[in-house]
């Protein structure tokens, strides 16, 4: 049996993270699955998560959900709204990517 390659692992983990983010949105907001999926898939986090180069998919879904909700930005005073937050820059500064 062949070992999965990096892309296959990244795809699997990204899919897992996305499904967990949708669950978190549904639990947190009480919306249905379609609205939760729209919120996740249209968030600025989505583009950053799909970029395999920064390996954002290895972060915990809970941590990524906090980023998506914007709490991280407000607590740190980095940005005023989730769409203003540069996920790549923040991760690079924290993890020396």
N, C-alpha and C positions, 0 to 999 in steps of 0.2 A: 504494500500500500504506500502510495506517495504521500509525503509530508505536504501540508498546505503551504503555499507560498505567502509572502508578506501581504500581497494584495487580497488574497482570500481571507486571511486573518483579519485584515483591516475592514473588509466588507462585512464580515460576520460581527465584529465588535461594534461597528457603526450601526448596523441594523438593531443590535441589542440595545445600544444606548438610545437610539431613536424611539424604540418601543417603550422603554422605561420613561423617557421624557414625556411621551404622550400620556402615559398612566399618571405621572405626577401632575400634569396640567389638568387632567380630568378630576383627580382627587382634590386638587387645590382650588379649582374654580367651579367645579360642579357642572362643567359643560359636557357635551356629548363627545364621542370619539372623533367625529368629523371636524368639529370646531377645534378640538385639542390638536388634531393632526395639522390643521391649517396654521395654528399658532406656532407649532414646532417647526414645520417645514417652511414657514415664511420668516422665521426669526433670523437675525444676523448670525446666530450660532450655527445655523445649518450649513452655510458656506464654509465656515471655519472647520466644522466637523467633517465635511467631505474632503478636505484637503489632507490627503494621507501623509504629506510631508511633515506636518506639524504634530502628527500622532495624537491629536486631541481625543480620539476615540478610546485611548487607554485611561482617561480620567473617569472617575466614578460618575454615574448618571446623576446622583444627588448633587455633586459639586457643579456639574454642568447645568443642572436645572437652576441652581442659585445664580449662576452667571446669566442664564437666559432671563430670569426674572428681574435682574437688575440690582439685586441686593448688594452684590459685590461692589458695583460701581458706587452706589450711594454710601456704603460704609467706608469705602476708601476715598471717596471724593474724586474718583477718576473721571466719571462721566455723569451726565444728568439723565440719560435715557439709554436703554439697551442698544438702540441702533447707533449710538455714539461710541460704544465700547469697542476697542480694538482687541479682539480675543488673541490674535497672533502676537501682538506686542506684549500683552500681559503675560501670556504663557512663556514667551521668550525671555522676559525679564525674571520670571520666577524660576524657570527651569533651565536657563542658559541654552536655549535651543539654537 
